[in-house]
């Protein structure tokens, strides 16, 4: 989508001031985690790959801490129907990929995909860049605190099927955790929440955040679900 409110992403910075205390473990994890602790897929040393960013947005809902997710439209050519963080490729106007470009891109994409008002988001951390071999994307996970929540929803139904929040309590519930096995044989963590199967890159990031923040609870790693699981 071409329509943005660029003024909302001017002067984007990172700040830990005034964050709720329950985010302290996440802040610590972001500051101390090493790239290989997140994924074995790291950006190519030759700099290849398309620069992109995702927004990992923590809010506080009726049931405590929660994460903002979206489900991609089933008509898309790639990642159809798959839950994910808001995000996408950097545009030239986002600026330097090695500077604040990923911060701007994460907010811009979240606004375009969910209607999120970036002015109510406080960005507080950035995880190491990761690589998605199947698509060639180099992804910068940007973490934010939804300081002033605003209404969100589907902006373009051709791109997004729904926008929803997931309580962290549901993500840490052992009953909602499982392992998926991709046709390639790759095994990865999955979450069965909000009538959705969260898997792939998104589930991998959530799994690592829960683990290194000390929020993870013991769960049955032998429990498997197919990728075509439906609630």
N, C-alpha and C positions, 0 to 999 in steps of 0.2 A: 504494500500500500504506500502511496506517495504522501498522503496527508499526515502531517505531524504538527505538534505545537512546539517548535524548536526552542522557544523561549524557556520552556520548562526544564530543559536539559542544559542550559548555559551555566557555566561555572560549577560543574559537577565536581564534588570532592568527596573524600572518605572522612567519616567522623564517628568516633565511638562515644562522644559526649551524650549523656542522658539516656543511654540505652537501658531497657529494663534488666534487672539483675538476672533474670532467668536466661538471658542471652549470653551471660558471661562464659559458660562452657563452650559455646559456639565461637565466640571471639577468640578464646584461647586456642581452640582447634585450628581456626583459620591462621593464626599467627605461628603455629608450630608444625603443622602437617607438612610432610614432604611429598613431592609429586608422585613417587612410586607407592606411597601409602594410599593414594586415591585410585590409581589405575596403572596397569602395565602398558597402557597405550598413551605414549607421550608424543608431543609434536616432533616431526622429523627434524633432524639436526641441520638439514640443508635449508630450512625455512619454508619448505613446501606446505601447502594447505591453505584453505580459505579461512581468514580470521572471522570469528563470530563470538557472541557472548550470550549468556542466559542470565536471567534475574531470579535469584533464590530469595524470595520475599517472605519474611516472617511477620505475621500479624498476631493479634490477640483477639480471639473470638469468644463465644459463649462457653466453650469448653477449654479455654486456655490457649496456649500457643498453637499456631496453625501455619500452614504453608499454602501459597497460592499456586495452583496448577491450571493447565488448560488441556483440552482434548482436541487434537487436530482433526479437521474434517476428513470424513471417510473417502472423499473424492480426490484427495491429494495424491500426487505420484509417489511421494516418499513419506514415510512415517504416518501413513493414513490411519486415523482413528487412535493414534497413540497418545497417551497423556504425557505431558512434558512441562518444563518450565517455560515461561515466555522467553523468547529470544530469537536470534537470527544472525545473519551475516552483517559485518560492519559495512556501512556506506561511507563514501568519501567525506561526507559532511560530519561524520562522527569524529574524525581526527585520527591522531597517531595510534595505531594498534599497540604500540609499546608505551603509550601514555594513558590519557584518560579516554581514548576511543572506545574501549570495551564498556566503560561505565555509561557513556552516552548511548551506545548501541543497546545495552541491556534495558535502559529506561525507555528509549525510543520504541524498541520492539514491543515492550510490555504495554506501552500506551496504544500502539497500533493494533495489537492483538486483543487486548482486554479492556481498553478504555481507561486504564489506570491513570490517575493524575500523578505524574512524577514529583510534583512539588510536595506531596505528602509522604515521600519516601526518603529515608535517611540511609545512604549507602555506608556500610561500615567495614567491609572487607572484600578481598579478592582471593580466590583459591588459585593454585598453580594452573597454568594452561594445560588442557588435556586434548587428546586427539581421538577422532571418530574415524577409523580406517575406511569404513564402508562409504562414507560420504566425503571424506577428505577435509572435514572441518577441524580447525584448531579452535577449541572453545575455552573462553575465559568465564568461569563461574563467578558472578558478582553477587554479593550478599547484601540484603537491605532489611531495614526495619520499617514496617508500615506505620509510621508515627501518626499520620492522620489518614485513616481509612476513607476511601471514596468508593462509590458504586463501580462495580466492574461487570462485564458481561461480554457476549459475543459482539464483535465489531463487524467482522466480515464472515458470514456463514460459509463462504467458499474456502476459507482458511481454517476456521475454528468452529468446532461443534458445540463446545460449552466451556465455561470458565467456572472454576470451583475452588474452594479451600478445603484442606484436609487437616484436622486436628493432629498435632504431634502425638497425642495420646493414642490415636488410631494407628499411626505409623509404627509406634513402639509396641503395640499389642501383638504378642506372639501369634495369636489366632489369625492375624491379618498378614502374616509374613510367609513367604514361600520362595522356591527356586524355580526359575524358568530355564528350559533347555532349548536353545535356538537350533534350527535345522542344521546349522554348521557344527553343532556340538558344543558351542560355548554355553556355559552355565553362568547364571547371574541372579542376583537378588530380585525379588518382586514384592509388591504390596497390593493386597486386595482391599481397596478402600473406595468409598463413594461410588459404588457400582462400576468400578474401573480396575483394570489390571495395570499397575504402574511397573514398567520394566525397562530394560535397556540402560542407556546413559543416565536418564533421570533417576531411575531406581538405584543405580550404582552410586550416584552422588549422595542421595538421601541416606543410603545405607552407611556410607563412610562418615557423613556428618553425625548421624546418630551414634556411631561407634566412637568416634574421637571426642564427641561432646560428653560421653559417658551416659547417654540416654538409652543405649541399646539394652534390651532385655533378652534373656536366652530364648531362642526359637528353634523350631524343628527344621534343620537345613536339609533333611531328606524329603520334606514335603514338596512335591512338584506340581506345577500347574502348566497347562498348555498355553501357548501364545494366543490361541483363539478362545480363551476363557471368557465366559460371559456370566454376569451375576444372575 
